């Protein structure tokens, strides 16, 4: 398989308060994992910065303006957007570059430049609702990537698979009444942000939630994936699969209690790739979301990317 990775130094310059779990060291940990000889064939590219207009693919202009007003002008200042979401002087540039990487990844898989792409960006995106920044997220990268695939490449059906341990409430909010986008999520429940019950199905039954109880592990995760996520993907027959790749369901992670290992993310990646081969001409775009224990993140992201490279 031909696999590409988008990265950029600007992702290190989105600064959060001391002790905040969503920090620059997350990117550094992934970079250390990618130093292994297994990743010599990985095509590493610098992510382009998207225009501000790209945000409008999934958010109204008022939301873009609200975020822009919170970006500080002083290098040493950090502004609080809401309970746990913060902005520093370079945060908007980092967020737009994450969007640019996601859009470039979509272009790559539709042009044939790569079979699949991983975007190692921060801040993450899946908690950002249409009009609300929250949960460390400003803009919804996965939603913008899906809209870009539809607008630029004529994708008729896009599937988003979210295995972050926190429910992707933002993605669900954006696509609640959209029959052209399937959203599938495994996540711990109860847990932040409080959404993601099985009964939440969307206007067209294109929302598929598979909540997991605290303190379960691999067996429950894999069963939820096999019984709910994979059949939904098979029935939907997407032209593109986007993964909201959070790795905070790892057993080392401090923010949740799902006890997965790197092997579980390797397994889930393999199952998604099989569906992409069957329906989507191998087109998979994976976007970094959560993962806050550095060792667990490095292990899981490394195995995820390596599985993408092997197919």
C-alpha positions as CSV (number, residue, x, y, z in Angstrom):
1,X,0.0,0.0,0.0
2,X,1.1,3.6,-0.7
3,X,0.8,5.6,2.5
4,X,1.4,9.3,3.1
5,X,1.7,11.3,6.3
6,X,1.1,15.0,6.7
7,X,2.9,16.9,9.4
8,X,4.0,20.4,10.1
9,X,6.1,22.2,12.8
10,X,3.2,24.6,13.5
11,X,1.3,21.8,15.3
12,X,3.9,22.2,18.1
13,X,3.1,25.9,18.4
14,X,-0.6,25.5,19.5
15,X,0.1,26.1,23.2
16,X,-2.2,25.0,26.0
17,X,-1.8,25.6,29.8
18,X,0.8,23.7,31.8
19,X,-0.6,20.3,32.7
20,X,-3.2,20.2,29.9
21,X,-3.5,16.7,28.4
22,X,-3.7,18.0,24.8
23,X,-0.1,19.2,24.5
24,X,2.7,19.5,21.9
25,X,4.5,16.4,23.3
26,X,1.8,14.3,21.7
27,X,3.2,15.2,18.3
28,X,6.8,14.6,19.5
29,X,5.8,11.2,20.8
30,X,4.5,10.2,17.4
31,X,7.6,11.5,15.7
32,X,9.8,9.4,17.9
33,X,7.8,6.3,17.0
34,X,8.2,7.1,13.3
35,X,12.0,7.0,13.6
36,X,11.8,3.2,13.5
37,X,13.1,1.7,10.3
38,X,9.7,0.2,9.7
39,X,8.6,3.7,8.5
40,X,11.3,4.3,6.0
41,X,8.8,3.9,3.1
42,X,6.3,6.3,4.6
43,X,5.9,9.3,2.4
44,X,6.2,12.3,4.7
45,X,4.9,15.6,3.5
46,X,4.4,19.1,5.0
47,X,0.7,19.9,5.5
48,X,-0.5,23.0,3.6
49,X,-2.4,25.7,5.4
50,X,-6.1,25.9,4.4
51,X,-7.9,29.1,3.8
52,X,-10.3,30.4,6.4
53,X,-13.1,29.7,3.9
54,X,-12.4,26.0,4.2
55,X,-13.9,26.1,7.7
56,X,-17.2,27.1,6.1
57,X,-17.5,23.7,4.5
58,X,-18.8,22.5,7.9
59,X,-19.3,25.6,10.1
60,X,-21.2,28.9,9.7
61,X,-19.2,32.1,9.3
62,X,-20.3,33.2,12.8
63,X,-18.4,30.2,14.3
64,X,-15.2,31.0,12.4
65,X,-15.4,34.6,13.5
66,X,-16.1,33.6,17.1
67,X,-12.9,31.5,17.2
68,X,-10.8,34.1,15.4
69,X,-11.8,36.7,18.1
70,X,-10.4,34.5,20.8
71,X,-6.9,34.2,19.2
72,X,-4.5,36.3,21.3
73,X,-2.1,38.7,19.8
74,X,0.6,38.4,22.5
75,X,3.0,35.4,22.3
76,X,2.8,34.7,26.1
77,X,-1.0,34.8,26.3
78,X,-3.4,31.8,26.3
79,X,-7.2,32.5,26.0
80,X,-9.9,30.1,27.2
81,X,-12.6,29.5,24.7
82,X,-14.6,27.2,27.0
83,X,-14.1,24.8,29.9
84,X,-11.1,23.0,28.5
85,X,-10.4,24.5,25.1
86,X,-7.6,27.1,24.8
87,X,-6.0,29.3,22.1
88,X,-2.6,30.8,21.8
89,X,-1.2,33.1,19.2
90,X,-0.4,30.3,16.7
91,X,-3.5,28.2,17.3
92,X,-5.6,29.4,14.4
93,X,-2.6,28.8,12.0
94,X,-2.3,25.3,13.5
95,X,-6.0,24.6,13.1
96,X,-6.1,25.8,9.5
97,X,-3.0,23.7,8.7
98,X,-4.7,20.6,10.2
99,X,-7.6,21.3,7.9
100,X,-5.3,21.8,5.0
101,X,-3.6,18.4,5.7
102,X,-7.0,16.7,5.9
103,X,-8.1,18.2,2.6
104,X,-4.8,17.4,0.9
105,X,-5.2,13.8,2.2
106,X,-8.6,13.6,0.5
107,X,-7.1,14.9,-2.7
108,X,-4.3,12.3,-2.5
109,X,-6.6,9.3,-2.2
110,X,-8.9,10.5,-5.0
111,X,-6.0,11.3,-7.4
112,X,-4.2,8.1,-6.6
113,X,-1.1,9.8,-5.2
114,X,-1.6,7.6,-2.1
115,X,-3.9,4.7,-1.1
116,X,-4.3,6.1,2.4
117,X,-3.0,9.0,4.4
118,X,-2.5,9.8,8.1
119,X,-2.6,13.4,9.3
120,X,-0.7,14.0,12.5
121,X,-2.2,17.3,13.4
122,X,-3.4,19.2,16.5
123,X,-5.7,20.6,17.8
124,X,-8.1,17.7,17.3
125,X,-11.5,18.2,15.8
126,X,-14.3,15.7,16.5
127,X,-15.9,17.6,19.4
128,X,-16.4,20.8,17.4
129,X,-20.1,21.1,16.7
130,X,-21.5,23.4,13.9
131,X,-21.4,26.4,16.1
132,X,-19.4,25.4,19.2
133,X,-15.7,24.9,20.0
134,X,-15.3,22.4,22.8
135,X,-13.3,19.4,24.0
136,X,-9.9,20.8,22.9
137,X,-11.4,21.3,19.4
138,X,-11.9,24.5,17.3
139,X,-13.1,23.1,13.9
140,X,-14.2,19.6,12.9
141,X,-11.4,18.4,10.6
142,X,-13.2,15.1,9.7
143,X,-16.4,16.9,8.7
144,X,-14.6,19.4,6.6
145,X,-12.6,16.6,4.9
146,X,-15.9,14.8,4.1
147,X,-17.5,17.9,2.7
148,X,-14.3,18.6,0.6
149,X,-14.5,15.0,-0.8
150,X,-18.1,15.6,-1.8
151,X,-17.6,19.1,-3.3
152,X,-14.2,18.6,-5.0
153,X,-14.3,14.9,-5.9
154,X,-18.0,14.2,-6.2
155,X,-18.0,11.6,-3.5
156,X,-21.6,10.4,-3.0
157,X,-21.2,8.5,0.2
158,X,-18.6,9.2,2.9
159,X,-18.2,7.2,6.1
160,X,-16.5,8.5,9.2
161,X,-15.3,5.9,11.7
162,X,-14.5,7.4,15.1
163,X,-12.8,5.1,17.7
164,X,-11.7,7.9,20.0
165,X,-12.7,7.0,23.6
166,X,-14.8,10.1,23.8
167,X,-17.9,10.3,21.6
168,X,-17.6,12.5,18.5
169,X,-20.5,14.7,19.3
170,X,-19.4,17.4,16.9
171,X,-19.4,15.1,13.9
172,X,-22.7,13.6,14.9
173,X,-24.2,17.1,15.3
174,X,-23.0,18.2,11.8
175,X,-24.2,15.1,10.0
176,X,-27.4,14.4,12.0
177,X,-29.8,14.9,9.2
178,X,-27.4,14.1,6.2
179,X,-28.1,10.8,4.4
180,X,-24.8,11.1,2.4
181,X,-22.5,10.7,5.4
182,X,-22.4,7.7,7.7
183,X,-21.0,8.3,11.2
184,X,-19.9,5.3,13.3
185,X,-18.5,5.7,16.8
186,X,-17.1,3.4,19.5
187,X,-16.6,5.3,22.8
188,X,-16.8,4.9,26.6
189,X,-20.2,5.8,28.1
190,X,-20.8,7.4,30.5
191,X,-18.0,9.9,29.8
192,X,-17.4,13.3,28.3
193,X,-19.3,14.8,26.4
194,X,-22.3,12.7,27.5
195,X,-23.7,11.9,24.0
196,X,-23.5,8.7,22.0
197,X,-26.3,6.4,23.1
198,X,-27.4,3.6,20.8
199,X,-30.7,5.3,20.4
200,X,-29.1,8.4,18.7
201,X,-29.4,7.3,15.1
202,X,-29.9,10.5,13.1
203,X,-32.7,11.5,10.8
204,X,-31.7,8.9,8.2
205,X,-30.3,6.1,10.5
206,X,-26.8,7.1,9.4
207,X,-25.6,7.6,13.0
208,X,-24.3,4.3,14.5
209,X,-23.2,4.5,18.1
210,X,-21.5,1.6,19.9
211,X,-21.0,2.7,23.5
212,X,-18.7,0.7,25.8
213,X,-19.0,0.5,29.5
214,X,-16.0,1.6,31.7
215,X,-13.3,-1.0,32.4
216,X,-14.0,-3.3,29.5
217,X,-11.2,-4.2,27.1
218,X,-10.4,-5.7,23.7
219,X,-13.2,-8.3,23.5
220,X,-16.0,-5.8,24.0
221,X,-14.4,-3.3,21.7
222,X,-13.9,-5.8,18.9
223,X,-17.4,-7.2,19.3
224,X,-18.9,-3.7,19.1
225,X,-16.8,-3.1,16.0
226,X,-17.8,-6.4,14.4
227,X,-21.5,-6.3,15.3
228,X,-22.3,-2.6,14.7
229,X,-19.6,-0.6,12.9
230,X,-18.5,-3.1,10.2
231,X,-22.0,-4.1,9.1
232,X,-23.0,-0.5,8.8
233,X,-20.0,0.3,6.7
234,X,-20.7,-2.7,4.4
235,X,-24.3,-1.7,3.9
236,X,-23.4,1.9,3.3
237,X,-20.7,1.2,0.6
238,X,-18.8,4.4,1.0
239,X,-16.6,6.1,-1.6
240,X,-14.2,7.2,1.1
241,X,-13.6,6.2,4.7
242,X,-12.3,8.9,7.2
243,X,-11.0,7.7,10.5
244,X,-11.2,9.9,13.5
245,X,-8.2,8.2,15.0
246,X,-8.2,8.9,18.7
247,X,-5.9,6.5,20.8
248,X,-7.2,7.4,24.2
249,X,-9.0,4.1,24.6
250,X,-5.5,2.7,25.3
251,X,-5.2,1.1,28.7
252,X,-2.5,3.6,29.8
253,X,-4.6,6.7,29.0
254,X,-5.4,8.9,32.0
255,X,-8.8,10.3,30.7
256,X,-10.8,7.1,30.3
257,X,-11.1,3.5,31.4
258,X,-11.2,1.3,28.2
259,X,-8.3,-1.1,28.3
260,X,-7.2,-1.4,24.7
261,X,-3.7,-2.1,23.4
262,X,-1.8,-1.2,20.2
263,X,-2.9,-4.5,18.8
264,X,-6.5,-3.5,19.0
265,X,-5.9,-0.4,16.9
266,X,-3.9,-2.5,14.5
267,X,-6.9,-4.9,14.2
268,X,-9.5,-2.2,13.8
269,X,-7.3,-0.5,11.1
270,X,-7.1,-3.8,9.2
271,X,-10.9,-4.2,9.3
272,X,-11.4,-0.7,7.9
273,X,-8.9,-1.2,5.2
274,X,-10.7,-4.4,4.1
275,X,-14.0,-2.4,3.8
276,X,-12.1,0.3,1.9
277,X,-10.7,-2.3,-0.5
278,X,-14.2,-3.7,-1.0
279,X,-16.1,-0.4,-1.6
280,X,-13.9,2.6,-1.7
281,X,-10.9,1.8,-3.9
282,X,-8.7,1.6,-0.8
283,X,-9.4,5.3,0.0
284,X,-8.8,5.9,3.7
285,X,-7.9,9.2,5.4
286,X,-7.0,9.0,9.1
287,X,-7.0,12.1,11.3
288,X,-5.4,12.2,14.7
289,X,-7.8,13.0,17.5
290,X,-7.2,12.1,21.1
291,X,-4.5,10.0,22.9
292,X,-2.9,11.6,26.0
293,X,-0.5,9.0,27.5
294,X,2.6,9.5,25.4
295,X,3.8,5.9,25.4
296,X,0.3,4.6,24.7
297,X,-0.1,7.1,21.9
298,X,3.2,6.4,20.3
299,X,2.6,2.6,20.4
300,X,-1.0,2.9,19.0
301,X,-0.4,5.5,16.3
302,X,2.7,3.6,15.2
303,X,0.8,0.3,14.8
304,X,-2.1,2.1,13.1
305,X,0.2,3.7,10.5
306,X,2.2,0.6,10.0
307,X,-1.0,-1.4,9.3
308,X,-2.0,1.3,6.8
309,X,1.3,0.8,5.1
310,X,0.9,-3.0,4.9
311,X,-2.7,-2.9,3.8
